[in-house]
Amino acid sequence: MPGPTAPTGRDAPPTGTLRQRLAELRGPAVAPRPLDARALAALAANPGCKRRALLDGAGVDKGALASALGSPAPFGQSQFAFMRGNAFEARVKADGGTELMRLLHERLGGSGEPPREVATPDLTAAGPEGRAARTALALREATEAGGWALLDHPMLALEVAGSPAYLEPDAVVVHPDGTWTVVEIKSFPMIDGSADAAKVGAAARQSAVYVLALERVAEVTDGARVGHRVLLVCPKDFSNLPAASVMDVRKQRAVTRRQLTRLTRVEEIAAALPEGASFDPERSPEDLESAVESVAAAYAPECLSACELAFHCRARARSEGAVEALGRGVRGELGGLTTVAGVLAAAAGKEGDPADPAVAALRRAAALRAEALEGRAACR
């Protein structure tokens, strides 16, 4: 059985010099904040944001940075929600994952009885690198054995913009035919067989990241295949009983893979920073402001639900009158017009090329508005 190939080129982990530079950026006494699947999914949804790519790649705590800048974001789970989620997950995985395997077999296992003998390999190892290597070995051994196996909180590795990210799905199930299925356990309810569409979409994007990471291991494992259907397990109605549905993440996987590939490598962004730039929360707000603004951002209103620095970026976009604050759709329609003031001037006929489709559309809209207001005034 061949083992994993040594990383080379784009797959190579950061060099010692880059690690040192990233440590300087986040602060010498600040431990790196690991990238998780939720952060990667959000990063893939906005690949043009070099600011987030650098901060996430360097392991900067964006929440602490936002607070130091005076723009804290209300992110994070309440302690009650966290405990409820853990209790539900423990129930789903109780008795060696009996209920979880029943749900999986019901949705993905085909005919026959649910599996009675399920291997649960020990994935304990030192550090994320060790756990990722132990997970890869357990996946290969389970695939060779040809039976059912349940990997509880495995560790997967994925290279993103030149930096390694270590990801921890809730579970991965190995089928007797060599298929690997990602299991995502969430605490939001599934009412009458369906859950909130926005939350399911977020879970699908997060699961797509796990699928991408699993595919790297499957490439060097004979007979292995990563399933594109993910098992989503949620509380049934308003109880604590588990219910399951299947998410097809092929579209999310393709989009995420393409977007992550487009990300500029972290070392390229770091090399363009001014000398002495640092995101250490212990620095003065002025120094932090200067460091943050030295990295280009791509703000959009969608960032408010996915990035801790979104409130800071929104305030800056508003102060500059940037059209990005109005949304990606509006920004795309306005072409070369980048400020709200420029848009208003173009609509009033004071600026802009009349041959520009965006300018022509704005002036036409302004004329229609004026005509409507005149008609309304005449009717009074």
Secondary structure, 3 states (H helix, E strand, C coil): CCCCCCCCHHHCCCCHHHHHHHHHHHCCCCCCCCCCHHHHHHHHHCCCCHHHHHHHHHCCCHHHHHHHCCCCCCCCCCHHHHHHHHHHHHHHCHHHHHHHHHHHHHHHHCCCCCCCCEECCCCCCCHHHHHHHHHHHHHHHHHHHCCEEEEECCCEEEEECCEEEEECCCEEEECCCCEEEEEEECCCCEECCECCHHHHHHHHHHHHHHHHHHHHHHCCCCCCEECCEEEEEEEECCCCCEEEEEEECHHHHHHHHHHHHHCCCHHHHHHCCCCCCCCCCCCCHHHHHHHHHCCCCCCCHHHHHCCCCHHHHHHHHHHCCEHHHHCHHHHHHCCCCCEHHHHHHHHCCCCCCCCCHHHHHHHHHHHHHHHHHHHHHHHC
